[in-house]
Amino acid sequence: MTLTTLIGSIAAAASTISFAPQAWKVIKSRKTADISTGMYMLTVGAFCLWAIYGILLGQWPLIVTNTICLCFSGFILLMKLLPRHKRDEIADTLDPASGKHQAPPAER
C-alpha cells in the first residue's frame, strides 16, 4: 500500500465515521435545536453529488464513503426537520432505553 493510498483510506474512514457521534447524540438527547439546518442541507446535497460523481466515474471508494456519509447526514437533517413526536418515535425505535426516563411529551 502506498502512502497516498494509506492517507486516502484514513481520510475516507474519518469522513465516514465523523457523523456517527452527532447522529447518536441526537438519538440519545432528542435535541436538534443547535444543529444548523442550512449546513446540513448543504452537506446532504454535497454528499449526494459526490456519490453521483463516484457513480459516473465508477469509483467505488467515492461511492461507498459518500453514500454512508449521505445516510448519516441525511438522518441528522431528517431528525432536525421532523416534529418532536416523530423524532421521539424514531429515537425510541433505535434506542429504546433512551426514552425510559423522559417526561411525557406534554411535559417536555
Phi and psi restraints in degrees (range 20) as a CNS / XPLOR table:
assign (resid 1 and name C) (resid 2 and name N)
       (resid 2 and name CA) (resid 2 and name C) 1.0 -80.7 20.0 2
assign (resid 2 and name N) (resid 2 and name CA)
       (resid 2 and name C) (resid 3 and name N) 1.0 163.4 20.0 2
assign (resid 2 and name C) (resid 3 and name N)
       (resid 3 and name CA) (resid 3 and name C) 1.0 -61.2 20.0 2
assign (resid 3 and name N) (resid 3 and name CA)
       (resid 3 and name C) (resid 4 and name N) 1.0 -39.0 20.0 2
assign (resid 3 and name C) (resid 4 and name N)
       (resid 4 and name CA) (resid 4 and name C) 1.0 -61.6 20.0 2
assign (resid 4 and name N) (resid 4 and name CA)
       (resid 4 and name C) (resid 5 and name N) 1.0 -45.0 20.0 2
assign (resid 4 and name C) (resid 5 and name N)
       (resid 5 and name CA) (resid 5 and name C) 1.0 -65.6 20.0 2
assign (resid 5 and name N) (resid 5 and name CA)
       (resid 5 and name C) (resid 6 and name N) 1.0 -40.4 20.0 2
assign (resid 5 and name C) (resid 6 and name N)
       (resid 6 and name CA) (resid 6 and name C) 1.0 -62.5 20.0 2
assign (resid 6 and name N) (resid 6 and name CA)
       (resid 6 and name C) (resid 7 and name N) 1.0 -47.9 20.0 2
assign (resid 6 and name C) (resid 7 and name N)
       (resid 7 and name CA) (resid 7 and name C) 1.0 -62.7 20.0 2
assign (resid 7 and name N) (resid 7 and name CA)
       (resid 7 and name C) (resid 8 and name N) 1.0 -43.4 20.0 2
assign (resid 7 and name C) (resid 8 and name N)
       (resid 8 and name CA) (resid 8 and name C) 1.0 -62.6 20.0 2
assign (resid 8 and name N) (resid 8 and name CA)
       (resid 8 and name C) (resid 9 and name N) 1.0 -39.1 20.0 2
assign (resid 8 and name C) (resid 9 and name N)
       (resid 9 and name CA) (resid 9 and name C) 1.0 -66.9 20.0 2
assign (resid 9 and name N) (resid 9 and name CA)
       (resid 9 and name C) (resid 10 and name N) 1.0 -42.8 20.0 2
assign (resid 9 and name C) (resid 10 and name N)
       (resid 10 and name CA) (resid 10 and name C) 1.0 -64.7 20.0 2
assign (resid 10 and name N) (resid 10 and name CA)
       (resid 10 and name C) (resid 11 and name N) 1.0 -42.9 20.0 2
assign (resid 10 and name C) (resid 11 and name N)
       (resid 11 and name CA) (resid 11 and name C) 1.0 -62.0 20.0 2
assign (resid 11 and name N) (resid 11 and name CA)
       (resid 11 and name C) (resid 12 and name N) 1.0 -43.0 20.0 2
assign (resid 11 and name C) (resid 12 and name N)
       (resid 12 and name CA) (resid 12 and name C) 1.0 -63.9 20.0 2
assign (resid 12 and name N) (resid 12 and name CA)
       (resid 12 and name C) (resid 13 and name N) 1.0 -43.2 20.0 2
assign (resid 12 and name C) (resid 13 and name N)
       (resid 13 and name CA) (resid 13 and name C) 1.0 -64.4 20.0 2
assign (resid 13 and name N) (resid 13 and name CA)
       (resid 13 and name C) (resid 14 and name N) 1.0 -43.9 20.0 2
assign (resid 13 and name C) (resid 14 and name N)
       (resid 14 and name CA) (resid 14 and name C) 1.0 -63.4 20.0 2
assign (resid 14 and name N) (resid 14 and name CA)
       (resid 14 and name C) (resid 15 and name N) 1.0 -43.7 20.0 2
assign (resid 14 and name C) (resid 15 and name N)
       (resid 15 and name CA) (resid 15 and name C) 1.0 -62.4 20.0 2
assign (resid 15 and name N) (resid 15 and name CA)
       (resid 15 and name C) (resid 16 and name N) 1.0 -41.5 20.0 2
assign (resid 15 and name C) (resid 16 and name N)
       (resid 16 and name CA) (resid 16 and name C) 1.0 -66.0 20.0 2
assign (resid 16 and name N) (resid 16 and name CA)
       (resid 16 and name C) (resid 17 and name N) 1.0 -42.9 20.0 2
assign (resid 16 and name C) (resid 17 and name N)
       (resid 17 and name CA) (resid 17 and name C) 1.0 -89.3 20.0 2
assign (resid 17 and name N) (resid 17 and name CA)
       (resid 17 and name C) (resid 18 and name N) 1.0 -5.6 20.0 2
assign (resid 17 and name C) (resid 18 and name N)
       (resid 18 and name CA) (resid 18 and name C) 1.0 -63.9 20.0 2
assign (resid 18 and name N) (resid 18 and name CA)
       (resid 18 and name C) (resid 19 and name N) 1.0 -25.0 20.0 2
assign (resid 18 and name C) (resid 19 and name N)
       (resid 19 and name CA) (resid 19 and name C) 1.0 -88.0 20.0 2
assign (resid 19 and name N) (resid 19 and name CA)
       (resid 19 and name C) (resid 20 and name N) 1.0 -15.3 20.0 2
assign (resid 19 and name C) (resid 20 and name N)
       (resid 20 and name CA) (resid 20 and name C) 1.0 -59.6 20.0 2
assign (resid 20 and name N) (resid 20 and name CA)
       (resid 20 and name C) (resid 21 and name N) 1.0 -45.4 20.0 2
assign (resid 20 and name C) (resid 21 and name N)
       (resid 21 and name CA) (resid 21 and name C) 1.0 -61.2 20.0 2
assign (resid 21 and name N) (resid 21 and name CA)
       (resid 21 and name C) (resid 22 and name N) 1.0 -39.4 20.0 2
assign (resid 21 and name C) (resid 22 and name N)
       (resid 22 and name CA) (resid 22 and name C) 1.0 -66.9 20.0 2
assign (resid 22 and name N) (resid 22 and name CA)
       (resid 22 and name C) (resid 23 and name N) 1.0 -42.9 20.0 2
assign (resid 22 and name C) (resid 23 and name N)
       (resid 23 and name CA) (resid 23 and name C) 1.0 -61.3 20.0 2
assign (resid 23 and name N) (resid 23 and name CA)
       (resid 23 and name C) (resid 24 and name N) 1.0 -44.0 20.0 2
assign (resid 23 and name C) (resid 24 and name N)
       (resid 24 and name CA) (resid 24 and name C) 1.0 -66.0 20.0 2
assign (resid 24 and name N) (resid 24 and name CA)
       (resid 24 and name C) (resid 25 and name N) 1.0 -37.8 20.0 2
assign (resid 24 and name C) (resid 25 and name N)
       (resid 25 and name CA) (resid 25 and name C) 1.0 -63.1 20.0 2
assign (resid 25 and name N) (resid 25 and name CA)
       (resid 25 and name C) (resid 26 and name N) 1.0 -39.9 20.0 2
assign (resid 25 and name C) (resid 26 and name N)
       (resid 26 and name CA) (resid 26 and name C) 1.0 -64.1 20.0 2
assign (resid 26 and name N) (resid 26 and name CA)
       (resid 26 and name C) (resid 27 and name N) 1.0 -41.3 20.0 2
assign (resid 26 and name C) (resid 27 and name N)
       (resid 27 and name CA) (resid 27 and name C) 1.0 -63.8 20.0 2
assign (resid 27 and name N) (resid 27 and name CA)
       (resid 27 and name C) (resid 28 and name N) 1.0 -46.6 20.0 2
assign (resid 27 and name C) (resid 28 and name N)
       (resid 28 and name CA) (resid 28 and name C) 1.0 -70.4 20.0 2
assign (resid 28 and name N) (resid 28 and name CA)
       (resid 28 and name C) (resid 29 and name N) 1.0 -45.0 20.0 2
assign (resid 28 and name C) (resid 29 and name N)
       (resid 29 and name CA) (resid 29 and name C) 1.0 -90.6 20.0 2
assign (resid 29 and name N) (resid 29 and name CA)
       (resid 29 and name C) (resid 30 and name N) 1.0 -25.4 20.0 2
assign (resid 29 and name C) (resid 30 and name N)
       (resid 30 and name CA) (resid 30 and name C) 1.0 63.5 20.0 2
assign (resid 30 and name N) (resid 30 and name CA)
       (resid 30 and name C) (resid 31 and name N) 1.0 17.2 20.0 2
assign (resid 30 and name C) (resid 31 and name N)
       (resid 31 and name CA) (resid 31 and name C) 1.0 -105.0 20.0 2
assign (resid 31 and name N) (resid 31 and name CA)
       (resid 31 and name C) (resid 32 and name N) 1.0 132.5 20.0 2
assign (resid 31 and name C) (resid 32 and name N)
       (resid 32 and name CA) (resid 32 and name C) 1.0 -133.6 20.0 2
assign (resid 32 and name N) (resid 32 and name CA)
       (resid 32 and name C) (resid 33 and name N) 1.0 5.8 20.0 2
assign (resid 32 and name C) (resid 33 and name N)
       (resid 33 and name CA) (resid 33 and name C) 1.0 -58.4 20.0 2
assign (resid 33 and name N) (resid 33 and name CA)
       (resid 33 and name C) (resid 34 and name N) 1.0 -36.0 20.0 2
assign (resid 33 and name C) (resid 34 and name N)
       (resid 34 and name CA) (resid 34 and name C) 1.0 -87.5 20.0 2
assign (resid 34 and name N) (resid 34 and name CA)
       (resid 34 and name C) (resid 35 and name N) 1.0 2.8 20.0 2
assign (resid 34 and name C) (resid 35 and name N)
       (resid 35 and name CA) (resid 35 and name C) 1.0 -88.8 20.0 2
assign (resid 35 and name N) (resid 35 and name CA)
       (resid 35 and name C) (resid 36 and name N) 1.0 132.1 20.0 2
assign (resid 35 and name C) (resid 36 and name N)
       (resid 36 and name CA) (resid 36 and name C) 1.0 -78.3 20.0 2
assign (resid 36 and name N) (resid 36 and name CA)
       (resid 36 and name C) (resid 37 and name N) 1.0 116.3 20.0 2
assign (resid 36 and name C) (resid 37 and name N)
       (resid 37 and name CA) (resid 37 and name C) 1.0 -63.2 20.0 2
assign (resid 37 and name N) (resid 37 and name CA)
       (resid 37 and name C) (resid 38 and name N) 1.0 -45.5 20.0 2
assign (resid 37 and name C) (resid 38 and name N)
       (resid 38 and name CA) (resid 38 and name C) 1.0 -60.5 20.0 2
assign (resid 38 and name N) (resid 38 and name CA)
       (resid 38 and name C) (resid 39 and name N) 1.0 -43.8 20.0 2
assign (resid 38 and name C) (resid 39 and name N)
       (resid 39 and name CA) (resid 39 and name C) 1.0 -62.2 20.0 2
assign (resid 39 and name N) (resid 39 and name CA)
       (resid 39 and name C) (resid 40 and name N) 1.0 -44.3 20.0 2
assign (resid 39 and name C) (resid 40 and name N)
       (resid 40 and name CA) (resid 40 and name C) 1.0 -71.6 20.0 2
assign (resid 40 and name N) (resid 40 and name CA)
       (resid 40 and name C) (resid 41 and name N) 1.0 -30.4 20.0 2
assign (resid 40 and name C) (resid 41 and name N)
       (resid 41 and name CA) (resid 41 and name C) 1.0 -64.6 20.0 2
assign (resid 41 and name N) (resid 41 and name CA)
       (resid 41 and name C) (resid 42 and name N) 1.0 -44.4 20.0 2
assign (resid 41 and name C) (resid 42 and name N)
       (resid 42 and name CA) (resid 42 and name C) 1.0 -64.4 20.0 2
assign (resid 42 and name N) (resid 42 and name CA)
       (resid 42 and name C) (resid 43 and name N) 1.0 -41.1 20.0 2
assign (resid 42 and name C) (resid 43 and name N)
       (resid 43 and name CA) (resid 43 and name C) 1.0 -64.5 20.0 2
assign (resid 43 and name N) (resid 43 and name CA)
       (resid 43 and name C) (resid 44 and name N) 1.0 -45.5 20.0 2
assign (resid 43 and name C) (resid 44 and name N)
       (resid 44 and name CA) (resid 44 and name C) 1.0 -61.2 20.0 2
assign (resid 44 and name N) (resid 44 and name CA)
       (resid 44 and name C) (resid 45 and name N) 1.0 -44.7 20.0 2
assign (resid 44 and name C) (resid 45 and name N)
       (resid 45 and name CA) (resid 45 and name C) 1.0 -61.4 20.0 2
assign (resid 45 and name N) (resid 45 and name CA)
       (resid 45 and name C) (resid 46 and name N) 1.0 -42.1 20.0 2
assign (resid 45 and name C) (resid 46 and name N)
       (resid 46 and name CA) (resid 46 and name C) 1.0 -64.3 20.0 2
assign (resid 46 and name N) (resid 46 and name CA)
       (resid 46 and name C) (resid 47 and name N) 1.0 -44.9 20.0 2
assign (resid 46 and name C) (resid 47 and name N)
       (resid 47 and name CA) (resid 47 and name C) 1.0 -65.2 20.0 2
assign (resid 47 and name N) (resid 47 and name CA)
       (resid 47 and name C) (resid 48 and name N) 1.0 -35.9 20.0 2
assign (resid 47 and name C) (resid 48 and name N)
       (resid 48 and name CA) (resid 48 and name C) 1.0 -62.4 20.0 2
assign (resid 48 and name N) (resid 48 and name CA)
       (resid 48 and name C) (resid 49 and name N) 1.0 -46.6 20.0 2
assign (resid 48 and name C) (resid 49 and name N)
       (resid 49 and name CA) (resid 49 and name C) 1.0 -65.1 20.0 2
assign (resid 49 and name N) (resid 49 and name CA)
       (resid 49 and name C) (resid 50 and name N) 1.0 -39.4 20.0 2
assign (resid 49 and name C) (resid 50 and name N)
       (resid 50 and name CA) (resid 50 and name C) 1.0 -63.3 20.0 2
assign (resid 50 and name N) (resid 50 and name CA)
       (resid 50 and name C) (resid 51 and name N) 1.0 -39.7 20.0 2
assign (resid 50 and name C) (resid 51 and name N)
       (resid 51 and name CA) (resid 51 and name C) 1.0 -65.5 20.0 2
assign (resid 51 and name N) (resid 51 and name CA)
       (resid 51 and name C) (resid 52 and name N) 1.0 -42.5 20.0 2
assign (resid 51 and name C) (resid 52 and name N)
       (resid 52 and name CA) (resid 52 and name C) 1.0 -63.2 20.0 2
assign (resid 52 and name N) (resid 52 and name CA)
       (resid 52 and name C) (resid 53 and name N) 1.0 -42.3 20.0 2
assign (resid 52 and name C) (resid 53 and name N)
       (resid 53 and name CA) (resid 53 and name C) 1.0 -58.2 20.0 2
assign (resid 53 and name N) (resid 53 and name CA)
       (resid 53 and name C) (resid 54 and name N) 1.0 -45.6 20.0 2
assign (resid 53 and name C) (resid 54 and name N)
       (resid 54 and name CA) (resid 54 and name C) 1.0 -60.9 20.0 2
assign (resid 54 and name N) (resid 54 and name CA)
       (resid 54 and name C) (resid 55 and name N) 1.0 -40.4 20.0 2
assign (resid 54 and name C) (resid 55 and name N)
       (resid 55 and name CA) (resid 55 and name C) 1.0 -62.9 20.0 2
assign (resid 55 and name N) (resid 55 and name CA)
       (resid 55 and name C) (resid 56 and name N) 1.0 -46.3 20.0 2
assign (resid 55 and name C) (resid 56 and name N)
       (resid 56 and name CA) (resid 56 and name C) 1.0 -62.2 20.0 2
assign (resid 56 and name N) (resid 56 and name CA)
       (resid 56 and name C) (resid 57 and name N) 1.0 -33.7 20.0 2
assign (resid 56 and name C) (resid 57 and name N)
       (resid 57 and name CA) (resid 57 and name C) 1.0 -86.9 20.0 2
assign (resid 57 and name N) (resid 57 and name CA)
       (resid 57 and name C) (resid 58 and name N) 1.0 -14.1 20.0 2
assign (resid 57 and name C) (resid 58 and name N)
       (resid 58 and name CA) (resid 58 and name C) 1.0 70.5 20.0 2
assign (resid 58 and name N) (resid 58 and name CA)
       (resid 58 and name C) (resid 59 and name N) 1.0 31.5 20.0 2
assign (resid 58 and name C) (resid 59 and name N)
       (resid 59 and name CA) (resid 59 and name C) 1.0 -102.0 20.0 2
assign (resid 59 and name N) (resid 59 and name CA)
       (resid 59 and name C) (resid 60 and name N) 1.0 99.7 20.0 2
assign (resid 59 and name C) (resid 60 and name N)
       (resid 60 and name CA) (resid 60 and name C) 1.0 -58.3 20.0 2
assign (resid 60 and name N) (resid 60 and name CA)
       (resid 60 and name C) (resid 61 and name N) 1.0 -37.5 20.0 2
assign (resid 60 and name C) (resid 61 and name N)
       (resid 61 and name CA) (resid 61 and name C) 1.0 -59.9 20.0 2
assign (resid 61 and name N) (resid 61 and name CA)
       (resid 61 and name C) (resid 62 and name N) 1.0 -40.9 20.0 2
assign (resid 61 and name C) (resid 62 and name N)
       (resid 62 and name CA) (resid 62 and name C) 1.0 -67.2 20.0 2
assign (resid 62 and name N) (resid 62 and name CA)
       (resid 62 and name C) (resid 63 and name N) 1.0 -41.6 20.0 2
assign (resid 62 and name C) (resid 63 and name N)
       (resid 63 and name CA) (resid 63 and name C) 1.0 -64.0 20.0 2
assign (resid 63 and name N) (resid 63 and name CA)
       (resid 63 and name C) (resid 64 and name N) 1.0 -51.8 20.0 2
assign (resid 63 and name C) (resid 64 and name N)
       (resid 64 and name CA) (resid 64 and name C) 1.0 -66.0 20.0 2
assign (resid 64 and name N) (resid 64 and name CA)
       (resid 64 and name C) (resid 65 and name N) 1.0 -52.4 20.0 2
assign (resid 64 and name C) (resid 65 and name N)
       (resid 65 and name CA) (resid 65 and name C) 1.0 -64.5 20.0 2
assign (resid 65 and name N) (resid 65 and name CA)
       (resid 65 and name C) (resid 66 and name N) 1.0 -42.1 20.0 2
assign (resid 65 and name C) (resid 66 and name N)
       (resid 66 and name CA) (resid 66 and name C) 1.0 -73.9 20.0 2
assign (resid 66 and name N) (resid 66 and name CA)
       (resid 66 and name C) (resid 67 and name N) 1.0 -28.7 20.0 2
assign (resid 66 and name C) (resid 67 and name N)
       (resid 67 and name CA) (resid 67 and name C) 1.0 -69.7 20.0 2
assign (resid 67 and name N) (resid 67 and name CA)
       (resid 67 and name C) (resid 68 and name N) 1.0 -40.6 20.0 2
assign (resid 67 and name C) (resid 68 and name N)
       (resid 68 and name CA) (resid 68 and name C) 1.0 -64.3 20.0 2
assign (resid 68 and name N) (resid 68 and name CA)
       (resid 68 and name C) (resid 69 and name N) 1.0 -45.3 20.0 2
assign (resid 68 and name C) (resid 69 and name N)
       (resid 69 and name CA) (resid 69 and name C) 1.0 -61.4 20.0 2
assign (resid 69 and name N) (resid 69 and name CA)
       (resid 69 and name C) (resid 70 and name N) 1.0 -38.7 20.0 2
assign (resid 69 and name C) (resid 70 and name N)
       (resid 70 and name CA) (resid 70 and name C) 1.0 -60.9 20.0 2
assign (resid 70 and name N) (resid 70 and name CA)
       (resid 70 and name C) (resid 71 and name N) 1.0 -42.4 20.0 2
assign (resid 70 and name C) (resid 71 and name N)
       (resid 71 and name CA) (resid 71 and name C) 1.0 -64.1 20.0 2
assign (resid 71 and name N) (resid 71 and name CA)
       (resid 71 and name C) (resid 72 and name N) 1.0 -47.1 20.0 2
assign (resid 71 and name C) (resid 72 and name N)
       (resid 72 and name CA) (resid 72 and name C) 1.0 -63.9 20.0 2
assign (resid 72 and name N) (resid 72 and name CA)
       (resid 72 and name C) (resid 73 and name N) 1.0 -50.6 20.0 2
assign (resid 72 and name C) (resid 73 and name N)
       (resid 73 and name CA) (resid 73 and name C) 1.0 -68.2 20.0 2
assign (resid 73 and name N) (resid 73 and name CA)
       (resid 73 and name C) (resid 74 and name N) 1.0 -34.9 20.0 2
assign (resid 73 and name C) (resid 74 and name N)
       (resid 74 and name CA) (resid 74 and name C) 1.0 -64.2 20.0 2
assign (resid 74 and name N) (resid 74 and name CA)
       (resid 74 and name C) (resid 75 and name N) 1.0 -39.5 20.0 2
assign (resid 74 and name C) (resid 75 and name N)
       (resid 75 and name CA) (resid 75 and name C) 1.0 -61.3 20.0 2
assign (resid 75 and name N) (resid 75 and name CA)
       (resid 75 and name C) (resid 76 and name N) 1.0 -46.1 20.0 2
assign (resid 75 and name C) (resid 76 and name N)
       (resid 76 and name CA) (resid 76 and name C) 1.0 -62.0 20.0 2
assign (resid 76 and name N) (resid 76 and name CA)
       (resid 76 and name C) (resid 77 and name N) 1.0 -43.9 20.0 2
assign (resid 76 and name C) (resid 77 and name N)
       (resid 77 and name CA) (resid 77 and name C) 1.0 -63.0 20.0 2
assign (resid 77 and name N) (resid 77 and name CA)
       (resid 77 and name C) (resid 78 and name N) 1.0 -43.7 20.0 2
assign (resid 77 and name C) (resid 78 and name N)
       (resid 78 and name CA) (resid 78 and name C) 1.0 -58.2 20.0 2
assign (resid 78 and name N) (resid 78 and name CA)
       (resid 78 and name C) (resid 79 and name N) 1.0 -46.4 20.0 2
assign (resid 78 and name C) (resid 79 and name N)
       (resid 79 and name CA) (resid 79 and name C) 1.0 -62.9 20.0 2
assign (resid 79 and name N) (resid 79 and name CA)
       (resid 79 and name C) (resid 80 and name N) 1.0 -33.7 20.0 2
assign (resid 79 and name C) (resid 80 and name N)
       (resid 80 and name CA) (resid 80 and name C) 1.0 -66.6 20.0 2
assign (resid 80 and name N) (resid 80 and name CA)
       (resid 80 and name C) (resid 81 and name N) 1.0 -39.6 20.0 2
assign (resid 80 and name C) (resid 81 and name N)
       (resid 81 and name CA) (resid 81 and name C) 1.0 -85.7 20.0 2
assign (resid 81 and name N) (resid 81 and name CA)
       (resid 81 and name C) (resid 82 and name N) 1.0 -21.8 20.0 2
assign (resid 81 and name C) (resid 82 and name N)
       (resid 82 and name CA) (resid 82 and name C) 1.0 -72.2 20.0 2
assign (resid 82 and name N) (resid 82 and name CA)
       (resid 82 and name C) (resid 83 and name N) 1.0 150.4 20.0 2
assign (resid 82 and name C) (resid 83 and name N)
       (resid 83 and name CA) (resid 83 and name C) 1.0 -64.8 20.0 2
assign (resid 83 and name N) (resid 83 and name CA)
       (resid 83 and name C) (resid 84 and name N) 1.0 156.2 20.0 2
assign (resid 83 and name C) (resid 84 and name N)
       (resid 84 and name CA) (resid 84 and name C) 1.0 -52.7 20.0 2
assign (resid 84 and name N) (resid 84 and name CA)
       (resid 84 and name C) (resid 85 and name N) 1.0 -44.5 20.0 2
assign (resid 84 and name C) (resid 85 and name N)
       (resid 85 and name CA) (resid 85 and name C) 1.0 -65.5 20.0 2
assign (resid 85 and name N) (resid 85 and name CA)
       (resid 85 and name C) (resid 86 and name N) 1.0 -35.7 20.0 2
assign (resid 85 and name C) (resid 86 and name N)
       (resid 86 and name CA) (resid 86 and name C) 1.0 -69.8 20.0 2
assign (resid 86 and name N) (resid 86 and name CA)
       (resid 86 and name C) (resid 87 and name N) 1.0 -40.5 20.0 2
assign (resid 86 and name C) (resid 87 and name N)
       (resid 87 and name CA) (resid 87 and name C) 1.0 -60.0 20.0 2
assign (resid 87 and name N) (resid 87 and name CA)
       (resid 87 and name C) (resid 88 and name N) 1.0 -42.6 20.0 2
assign (resid 87 and name C) (resid 88 and name N)
       (resid 88 and name CA) (resid 88 and name C) 1.0 -64.0 20.0 2
assign (resid 88 and name N) (resid 88 and name CA)
       (resid 88 and name C) (resid 89 and name N) 1.0 -40.3 20.0 2
assign (resid 88 and name C) (resid 89 and name N)
       (resid 89 and name CA) (resid 89 and name C) 1.0 -60.8 20.0 2
assign (resid 89 and name N) (resid 89 and name CA)
       (resid 89 and name C) (resid 90 and name N) 1.0 -44.6 20.0 2
assign (resid 89 and name C) (resid 90 and name N)
       (resid 90 and name CA) (resid 90 and name C) 1.0 -66.0 20.0 2
assign (resid 90 and name N) (resid 90 and name CA)
       (resid 90 and name C) (resid 91 and name N) 1.0 -45.0 20.0 2
assign (resid 90 and name C) (resid 91 and name N)
       (resid 91 and name CA) (resid 91 and name C) 1.0 -62.1 20.0 2
assign (resid 91 and name N) (resid 91 and name CA)
       (resid 91 and name C) (resid 92 and name N) 1.0 -40.5 20.0 2
assign (resid 91 and name C) (resid 92 and name N)
       (resid 92 and name CA) (resid 92 and name C) 1.0 -63.3 20.0 2
assign (resid 92 and name N) (resid 92 and name CA)
       (resid 92 and name C) (resid 93 and name N) 1.0 -37.4 20.0 2
assign (resid 92 and name C) (resid 93 and name N)
       (resid 93 and name CA) (resid 93 and name C) 1.0 -67.7 20.0 2
assign (resid 93 and name N) (resid 93 and name CA)
       (resid 93 and name C) (resid 94 and name N) 1.0 -43.4 20.0 2
assign (resid 93 and name C) (resid 94 and name N)
       (resid 94 and name CA) (resid 94 and name C) 1.0 -78.7 20.0 2
assign (resid 94 and name N) (resid 94 and name CA)
       (resid 94 and name C) (resid 95 and name N) 1.0 -29.9 20.0 2
assign (resid 94 and name C) (resid 95 and name N)
       (resid 95 and name CA) (resid 95 and name C) 1.0 -146.8 20.0 2
assign (resid 95 and name N) (resid 95 and name CA)
       (resid 95 and name C) (resid 96 and name N) 1.0 81.1 20.0 2
assign (resid 95 and name C) (resid 96 and name N)
       (resid 96 and name CA) (resid 96 and name C) 1.0 -55.3 20.0 2
assign (resid 96 and name N) (resid 96 and name CA)
       (resid 96 and name C) (resid 97 and name N) 1.0 -31.5 20.0 2
assign (resid 96 and name C) (resid 97 and name N)
       (resid 97 and name CA) (resid 97 and name C) 1.0 -67.9 20.0 2
assign (resid 97 and name N) (resid 97 and name CA)
       (resid 97 and name C) (resid 98 and name N) 1.0 -24.7 20.0 2
assign (resid 97 and name C) (resid 98 and name N)
       (resid 98 and name CA) (resid 98 and name C) 1.0 -70.8 20.0 2
assign (resid 98 and name N) (resid 98 and name CA)
       (resid 98 and name C) (resid 99 and name N) 1.0 -21.7 20.0 2
assign (resid 98 and name C) (resid 99 and name N)
       (resid 99 and name CA) (resid 99 and name C) 1.0 -96.0 20.0 2
assign (resid 99 and name N) (resid 99 and name CA)
       (resid 99 and name C) (resid 100 and name N) 1.0 -3.3 20.0 2
assign (resid 99 and name C) (resid 100 and name N)
       (resid 100 and name CA) (resid 100 and name C) 1.0 -61.8 20.0 2
assign (resid 100 and name N) (resid 100 and name CA)
       (resid 100 and name C) (resid 101 and name N) 1.0 -39.0 20.0 2
assign (resid 100 and name C) (resid 101 and name N)
       (resid 101 and name CA) (resid 101 and name C) 1.0 -104.6 20.0 2
assign (resid 101 and name N) (resid 101 and name CA)
       (resid 101 and name C) (resid 102 and name N) 1.0 18.8 20.0 2
assign (resid 101 and name C) (resid 102 and name N)
       (resid 102 and name CA) (resid 102 and name C) 1.0 -92.8 20.0 2
assign (resid 102 and name N) (resid 102 and name CA)
       (resid 102 and name C) (resid 103 and name N) 1.0 151.5 20.0 2
assign (resid 102 and name C) (resid 103 and name N)
       (resid 103 and name CA) (resid 103 and name C) 1.0 -69.9 20.0 2
assign (resid 103 and name N) (resid 103 and name CA)
       (resid 103 and name C) (resid 104 and name N) 1.0 156.9 20.0 2
assign (resid 103 and name C) (resid 104 and name N)
       (resid 104 and name CA) (resid 104 and name C) 1.0 -57.7 20.0 2
assign (resid 104 and name N) (resid 104 and name CA)
       (resid 104 and name C) (resid 105 and name N) 1.0 154.4 20.0 2
assign (resid 104 and name C) (resid 105 and name N)
       (resid 105 and name CA) (resid 105 and name C) 1.0 -51.3 20.0 2
assign (resid 105 and name N) (resid 105 and name CA)
       (resid 105 and name C) (resid 106 and name N) 1.0 -35.2 20.0 2
assign (resid 105 and name C) (resid 106 and name N)
       (resid 106 and name CA) (resid 106 and name C) 1.0 -66.7 20.0 2
assign (resid 106 and name N) (resid 106 and name CA)
       (resid 106 and name C) (resid 107 and name N) 1.0 -22.4 20.0 2
assign (resid 106 and name C) (resid 107 and name N)
       (resid 107 and name CA) (resid 107 and name C) 1.0 -94.7 20.0 2
assign (resid 107 and name N) (resid 107 and name CA)
       (resid 107 and name C) (resid 108 and name N) 1.0 -6.9 20.0 2
